[in-house]
Amino acid sequence: MTQLPHNEVICVLDFGSQYAQLIARRVREAGAFSVLVRPDISLEELAAYKPKGVILSGGPSSVYDDGAPRCDERLFEIGVPILGICYGMQIACQLLDCEIKPAHSREYGRAQLEVADDSDLLKGIPENTTVWMSHGDQVAAVHNELIPLASTSTCPFAAVRHAERPFYGVQFHPEVTHTPHGIDILHNFLYSVCGCTDTWRMSDFMEMQVTRVRELVGDDHVICGLSGGVDSSVVAALLARAIGKQLTCIFVDNGLLRKNEQQLVETTFRDHFDIDLRVVDAAADFLADLKDITDPQEKRTRIGHRFIEVFKQAATDIPNAKYLAQGTLYPDVIESGHGYSGAAANIKLHHNVGGLPEQLGFDLIEPLRDLFKDEVRRLGEVLGLPENLVWRHPFPGPGLAVRVTGEITEERLRILRDADEIVLEELTANHLYRSTSQVFAVLLAGVQSVGVMGDGRTYEYVAAIRAVETQDFMTADWARIPYDVLATMSSRIINEVRGINRVVYDISSKPPATIEWE
């Protein structure tokens, strides 16, 4: 098992809930460290984490379904407080010989909770409060060992606790914002029940990682692929603090970057952090690979292959290099099936979780693999990275190649860079950058439209503005940027960017659309 970054750990058994990662986030936000583990983890493996408490997540299954996820039947022998949420409550109560049945009236959405016992888990919770329900089954009957704490009009055992064991169960979801006092309930569990001490701090994490990296690397050298994005930038800054001159960063200019991207990276890392930064200008090779290519997947494939070749060549010039550092985050680890337990569902492949290290033959260092995106941003602030870098909007790995629809040419990239710069300038000037999640321009290279400039007819490209708001980038809604800001963006693009005579605004949500156009 990987050494954990804190000595107060809450283990979250993931039974497949869409909210499992949200539970883990809420625990960390409350000041304790959390880790997601598979639901069937053995008691011995679970005990090895030395947890202060265990949370059983919800899930889409019924406890009676064939193949429904189960937990170790010895779970209650672990001797630490356990909180079951929705399905987690049902599976725990079933282990305690309680009856689980389909609810007479399924509850999906808000419900009114009536609190009968506010002595511990529900301490300080109003007698009547709103909670978020999402269940078809529920605990139908309890025995004398389980004490009802709260109910709804259709769910008599909406919250329970065991008379002797430190077990609590809630049928609703305290982790979502639709349960106004849900965070208070989780806080009660963490501090009143589990005895956590509110000591999970990003500065402590930073110092611990610095020590771990120094011990691991010894006298060897580390290579870090620097893209200019938040994740790789935070990794580079952390390693620079840990091993100084034993770190070399490689920045590959693929010709598909935003305007002035290379200068920003060089200024930040070579000047501000005094990092050994190698800049490889491979724009001509990348653009040659993309000539006449219009299919988005083919673009991505060719860019990926060329990047590996360029990076491999650059890495051979660095003596005594043994390690490759990557900005893998915790959601990447979980979604790719590479969690601590090694049994997480393989939802999708992430480029940060595999591939390049095997090509290069280096050992892998992933100092951010225990963190969520917002935590990485906080770590960046602790490390002293500039605010404009820490809070940068995401930028796709293939760069502007997937923001120019159709074939890539230097002229089309020039047009898009100029348009995108105007969009971001106006977004920043109107104090909207931090309130939006991702905003950028797209060049519809396969679409031209008729326009009039002065007394002359034009037939030029169409640009689209894409702006979204999201919490997790799995789903997203289009951002309601004020009309006057959009008007200024459009006017400036048409007047200042030669080659565009029409601007449109993308009002598609994800799903069904994706955030990027290609």
N, C-alpha and C positions, 0 to 999 in steps of 0.2 A: 504493500500500500504506500502511495506517495505521502511523504511527510506533510502534515497539514500546517497551514500558516497561522494557527492559533490554538491555544490550549482549551478554549471553551467552544465546543462543537455541538451543533444541533444537526442530527442526521434526518433528512427528509426522504422517506421511502416513497418512490414515485410509482404510483399505480396507474399511470397513464393520463392523469388530469392535464387539461390545457393550462391549468393554473399552477402546476408543480414548480416551475421555475419562479413564478411570482411569489410562492410561499418562501422559497429560498431567499429571494430578494428582500422580502419584508423582514425576515429574521435578521439579515445583515443590516438593514436600515435601522433596526431597533438596537443594534450594538452588539450582536452575537454573530459568530461565524457559522455558516450553514454549508452543508454538502448534500447533493442529491445522490442517492444510491438506489440500486435496483430493488424491487419489492421483495424478491425471494432471497435476499442476502441472508447468509447464515448468522445465527446468534453470535458465533465466534468472530466472524468478520465484522459484524456490527459493533461488538464489544471492543474490537481493536481500535476503533476511533476514539474510545473513552468519551462517549458523548455525555453532555449534561442533560440532554433530553432527546426524544424521538418524536417526529411528526409523521403521521400516515396521511398521504395526500388523497384527494378524491380520484375518481376514475370513471370511464364510460361504461364499465361492465356491471353486471349484476353479480352478487356473490355466489349465485347459483348457476351462472353460465359455465358451460364446458370451457376449460382453458382460461377461466378468469384468473387474474393475477392473485397469488396468495403470498402470505408472509410466513416466516418460520413460526411454527406453532408454539415454540418455546419463547416467543417474543417477550412475554411478561416476566420472564426470568432475568432479563437484563438489569432490572433493579433501578431504572431511572424513569422519570416521568414520561408518559406517552400521551400525545394528543392525536385523536383520530378525527379527520375532516371528511364529511360526506361518506364516500365509499370506505375511506379509512376508518371511520367510526363503525360502519356496518361490519367490516371484516373483523375488527377487534371485538365487537360485541358478539359476533358469531363464535369467536374463539372462547368467549366467556359464557357460552351456552344460552345466549339470548336468541329470540326468534326474529328473523328478518323476513319481511313480506313486501310484495308490491303495494305501494300506497294506494288508498282508495281514491285520493285526489292528488295527482302528481303536482309538484310545485316547481315551476321554472320562473324565476324572477323574484321580485321583492315580496317579502312576507313580514308580518308583524310578530315580533318575538315578545313573549311575556316571561319575564325573569322571575323565578320562584326562590332561587337561592343565589345570593350575590356574595358569598363568603370568600371565594378564592378565584376561580377562573373568571367569573363574571363580576368581580369586585369593581364597583364604580360604574357599572353599566346601568343605564336607565331601566326602570321597571318595564317600560314598553319602548321597543326600539325596532328599527328596520334592519332586516338581514336579507342576504341574497341566497336563494335556494336554487338548486339544480339537481333534482333527484326523482327517480321513479320508485325506488325501494326505500324502506325506512325500518327502523327498529320497531317491531310491533308489540313486544312485551319484554319487560325486564324482571329480574328476580331481586331479592332483598339486598344483594351485594351492589347493585347499581342504583344510584340516587338521582332522580330527575332534577335538573337545574332550571330548565326553561322549556317552553312549548310554543307552538303556533296553533292556529285554529284547526289545522289538518294533521299536525305532527306532534303527538303528545310528548315525545322524547326528543326534542330538538337539541337539547344539551344534557349530558349526564356526567356523573363521576362515579368511580368505584369507591365503596365504603372503606376499603383497606389498602388497595393498591393505588399507586399514583397514576391512574388512568383517567383521562377526560375525553369525551367525544362530543362533537358538534355536527349536526346534520347540515348546517349552512356553511357558507364560505367566508371566513373572517378576513381572508387575504385580499379580497377585491374591494375597490372603492365604493361599490354599491352597498356594502355593509359599513355604515358610518363609524361604528365603534369597534370594527373588526381589529384594527391595529391595537386598540386598548386590550382586547381579549388576548391577542398574541403576546403583548407586552406582559400581561398578567401571567401567562404560561411561562414565559422566559424567565421572569425575575421573581415572581412570588412563588411559583411552583418549582421551577428548575434551579433557581438560585444563581442565575447568570449575573455577572457584575458589570455589564455595559462597558466592555474593554476592547471591543473590535474597532480599531482605529487604523486608518490608511497609513499613517506615519509609522506605526509599529510593523505593518505589513512590509513597507518599504525597507526598513532596517533589517528585518528578518530575511528578505529576499537578497539584499546586498550581501549578508553574511553567507547565505546558502550558495550564491553564485561564486563568491571568492573561494569557498571550500571546495566546490566542485571543479572549478577551472584550474586552480593551482597556478602553475607557470605557463599553461597553454594559452592559445589565442582563440578568440571568438569572432566569427563573422556574422554581421547582421544585415539582412536585406532591408534597406530603408526606402520606403515609398513616398514619404511625406504625409501619409495618413496618421491618424491618432494612434493606432495600436503599435505600429512599427516605431513611431517616434518615441512613445513612452518606453518601449523596450530598450531602444538605443540610449535614452537618458538614464534609465535604471542601470544598465550595464556600464555606462560611462562612469557612474558614481561608484560602482562595485570594483571594476578592474582597470579603469583608465586606459592606458596605452595598449593594453592587451586586447582592445576592441578595435576592429576595423569595420566600418559601414560601407556597403556598396549600394550606390544609387544608380539605377539604370534609366537613362533618358531614352525612352522608346519612341519619342516623337509624337506621343499621344497624350501629353500632359497638359494641364491647365496653363494659362498664361503666367509666365514668370515663376513657374513651379520650381525649377532647378535653382534659381537664385534664392528663393525662400529657404529651401532645404540647406543649401550651402551656408547661408548667413546664420541660420539657427544652430546647426550642428558643428560646422567647422569653426565658426567664430565664437558663438556663445558658449558651447560646451567643449570646445577644443578637442573634437573627435577626429580620429584618422578617417577621413571620408574620401572614398574613391568614386569619382563620377565617370560612368561609362556612357559615351555618346554612341548609341546604336540605332539612332532614328532611321538612318538610311536602310539598314537591314530589316527593321520592322515594316517600314513602308513598302519595301520591295516585296516582302512576304504577303502584304495585303493588296497588292495590285490586282485589279479586276475581281476582287472577292466582295460579294454582296451578302452572303448568308451569315447571319449573326453567330451561329455556332462555329462555323468555319473560321470566322475572325478570331473568336476566343481561342480555338484550338491552335491556330498558327501563332498567335501572340504568346500563348503559354509555352509552346515548344521553343520559340526563339528566346524567350526570357531564360529558360533553363540553360540553353547553350551559352548565352552571353554571361550569365551568372557563373557558370562552371569555369569559363575561361578566366574571368576576373578573379575567381577564388584561387586558381592555381598560382597566382602571383603573390599570395600572402603566405609567408613561411610560418611553420609551427601552428597552423590553423587546425584545430581539432573539433570545434563546436560551431553549430549554426543556431542562431537565435531567431525565434519567430514570435509573432504577436498573436498566438492562439488564445482565444478567450473561452470562458467556461461554457457558454451556449454552443460554441463550435465543438467542444469536447463531447458534450452530451448528445448533440444532434448527429455526430459522426460515429457514435457507438464506442467512444474511447474514454468513458468515465473511469473513476477510480476502481469501480467493480469490474469493468471490462464487459458489462452486459447491457449497457444502455441500448435502446433501439436505434438502429442506423437510419436516421431520417434523411440525411443528405450528406454529400461529400463536400468537405471544406478544403480549399487549397492549403490552408495553414496547418492542417492536421496530418498531412502526409504528402509524399511525392518527392519534393525537392531534396530533403535530407538523404533519401535513399539514392537519388541520382548522384549526390556529391560524396557520399560515404562518410559524412560527419555525424557526430552525436548531436542530439537535439536539446536545446535549452528553451523552455517555454515559461518564463517567469510570470506571465499573466494568466495562466490557464485556470486559476482559481477565481478569476474576477469576471464580473459582468461589465457591459460597456460603460455604464455611468460610473462604476467604480474605477475603471481605467482612466476616465477623465479626471476623477478626483486625485488619483495617483499622479497624473501628469502635472496637476497643480502643485502637489506636494514636492515634486521634483523640480519645480521652477520653470516648466515649459511655458512659453508665451501663451497668453489666453487665446489669441487668434488661431493657434495651432491645436491647442487642447480641445477647443469647441468647433473645430472644422466639421463641416458636413461630410458624410461619406462620399468617397470617390471610387468608381468601379476599377477593379484590377486591370481590365483591358483598356481603361482610360477613355478618351474621346472616340475610340473606334466604335463603341456601342452607343454613342450619342450623335453620330453621323449615320443616318440611315442610308444604306447603299454603299457604293464604293468609296474608299478613303483616298483623298488626294490632299496634297499640301495646301492647296487653295481652300478647300472645304474646311480643313482644320483651322486655317487662319481665320476664316469667317466665323466659325463657331467659337473660337477662343475670344474674339472681340465681343461677340454677342453675350457670351457667358460672363465675361468680366463686367459688362454693364448691368446685367441682372443682379450679380452679387454686390456691386457697388450700391445700387439703389436699395437693395434689401438691407444692407448694413446702415446706410444713411438714414433709413426710416425705422431703425431699431427693431427689425423683424428677424434678424439672423438667428438669435438664440431662441426665439419663440417658434421657429419652424424647424423641421427635422432634416429636410433635404430639399434644396432648390437649385435648379440648373436649367440651362438652355439646351435644346435639341435642334439639330439642323436636318430638315427633311430634304435630303439631297435628291431624292427621287421625285420631288414635287416642286414645280415652279408655277408662279401665278403672275397674272398681268397686273401691272400697277401704273400709276402716273406720277412722275416726279418733274416738277416744273411744267413745261409744255410737252414733255416727251413721254412716250410709252416705255415701260420697263417690263421685263420678263425674267424674274429672279426667284431666288429661293424663299421658302417659308421657314420661319423659326418658331419653335414651340417653347413655351415656358412651363416647366414642370415643378410644382411645389407641393410637398406633402407634410402632414403631421402624423407622427406615430410614436408609440411607446417601445415597440420591439422590432419594427421593420418586417414582421411577419404579416401584419395587416397595416393598412395606412389609409387615411382620408386626405382628399385634396385640400390644400390650405386656402383659406378665404383671405387672400391678400387684398387689401383695399384697392378699389377701382383706380383711385388717383395714382397709386404707386405703380400699378400695372400699366396705366396710361403713360407714365413717364418712362418706364422700361421700354415699352413698345415704340414710343416716339424717338427715344435715343438710339435704339437699335436700327430703326429704319433710316434715320438721318445720319448716323455715324458709321454704320457697318456697310461697306460697299458689297453688294451681292444679295442683300435681303430687302424685300419690299412688303413683307406681310408677317405679322406676329400673331400667333394663336395661343390660347391658354388651355392647358390640359386639366379637365375637371373629372378625371377618372379616379376611382378609388381602387385599392388593392385588397382583396380580389374584386372584380375579375381581371383588372389590368395589373401589370407589375409597375414598380417604381421607375426602373429604367425602361427605355423604349425597346432596347434589343438585349 
